[in-house]
């Protein structure tokens, strides 16, 4: 692993630890506010902060995937077609997840309900996570079956 990747990994780990510590060390009242650190530290609900951190990690992952795919593609012209197919599949999965997301509110005892757009985005990410998890399980089981058949 390169030096930059290790440093980035440690920075992301540190930010995640701080946000999780803030989530569990709640004292005072108020809502999460990116503009005011005092409000963040005195917040009783840092769920918004955790959601924004999750959104940031998802955007970072997508950006890194696109950048690294572009670098790999320009380094090897043969992989242009396969990279294009993977990107098209990723876009199709995200769009399908968005259209499958209901965006309906959850019946919980919350003073201020999030907006419909927040519900839609959260449902989209959850559906995408479920689809990708099922894809990982199918890939693992398929690899096991293929290796078992090849070794016969």
N, C-alpha and C positions, 0 to 999 in steps of 0.2 A: 504494500500500500504506500502511496506517495506521501510525502511530508504534508502537503496541502490537505489531502484527504484526512489524515490523522488529526490535524489541527481543526478542520471543519467538524469532524466527528466529536471531538472534545468540546467544542463550542456549543454545538447542538445539544449534547448531553448536559452541559452546565445550564443552558437556558431551560431545558426540560425539567431539570431537578429544581431550579428556582421556581418555575411556574407550579410544579406539583407541590412544593413546600408551601407556597403562598395559598394554594387551594386547601391544604390541610391545616394551615395555621391561620384560620379565619378569625378575625377579631373586629368588633365594631359593626357598622352597618353601611349600606350603600351599594351601588352597582359598580361593576368593573368599568373603568374609564382609562383608555389608553393615554389620554391627555394629562392625567393627573395621577402621579404615583402615590400620593397620600390616600386618594380614594381607593386605589388598588389594594394598598396595604391594610386599609380599614374595611374592606369589603367583606360581606358575609356570603356573597355568591360570586365565586370566581369561575363559574361554569362558562361565562362568556369568554373569559381569558383562555380557558382550555380549548374552547371551540375555535377561537381565533388562532391559537397556536397550532391546532390541528389543520386548519385551513392553510396556514403558512407552510407547514411541512408538506402538505399535499401539493401546493403550488411549486414549492422548491423541488419536490420529487419529479413533477411533470417537466419543469424547466430543465433539470439535470438530464432527464431521459432524452428530451429533445436535443439538447446541446451535445450530449455524448453520442447519440445516434448520428447527428450531423457530422461530428468529427470522425466517427468510424466509417461513415459512408464516403466522405471525401478521401479518406485514406485507402479505400478499397471500392472501386467502381462496381464490382460484382455484387456487393451487398446492397446496392441502391434499390433494387427491386424488393428484396426481402424487408428492408427497412421501411420502405414505402407501404408495404402490406401491413406491417406491424403498426405503423402510425395510423393507417386507415382503420384498422381493427380497434385501436385505442379510442379513436374519435367516435366510431360507431357504438362502442360500449358506453362511453360517457353520454352520448346523445340518447341512447336507448334507456339508460338509467335515469336520465332527466325526465323523459316522457313517462316512465313508469312510476316516478315519485309522485305521491299524492299531494304532499304539502299540507295535509290537514293537521290541525293542532292536536296535541296530546292532552288528555284530560288530567291535568295535575293542578295542585294548589299553588299557583304562582301569581304573585301580585300583578306583574306586567308580562303578558304573553309576548313571545318573540313575533316578528313580522312573518307574513306568509312566505316571503322570499327566503327567510332563514329556514323555515320548515322545509321548503322545497329543496334548498341546497343540502341540508342535513339528510333528508330522505334520499337524495341523489347519491351522496357519498356513501350512505349505508348500503344502498342497493348495489353500487359499484363494488364495495368491499365484499359483499356476499357473493357476487358473481365471480370476482377474482379469487376468493377463498375456495369456491367450488372448483374453479379452474385449476388451482394449485393441487387440490386433493385428487382430481381426475388425472392430472399430469403425473403425480407421484405414483398412483396406482397403475397407470398405464405404463410407466417406466419399469415398475416392478414386474408386471406381466410380460412385457417385451423382453426384459433380461432373463426371466425364467424360461421363456420359449427359446431364446437364443442359446441358452446353456444346455439344452436337451441334447 
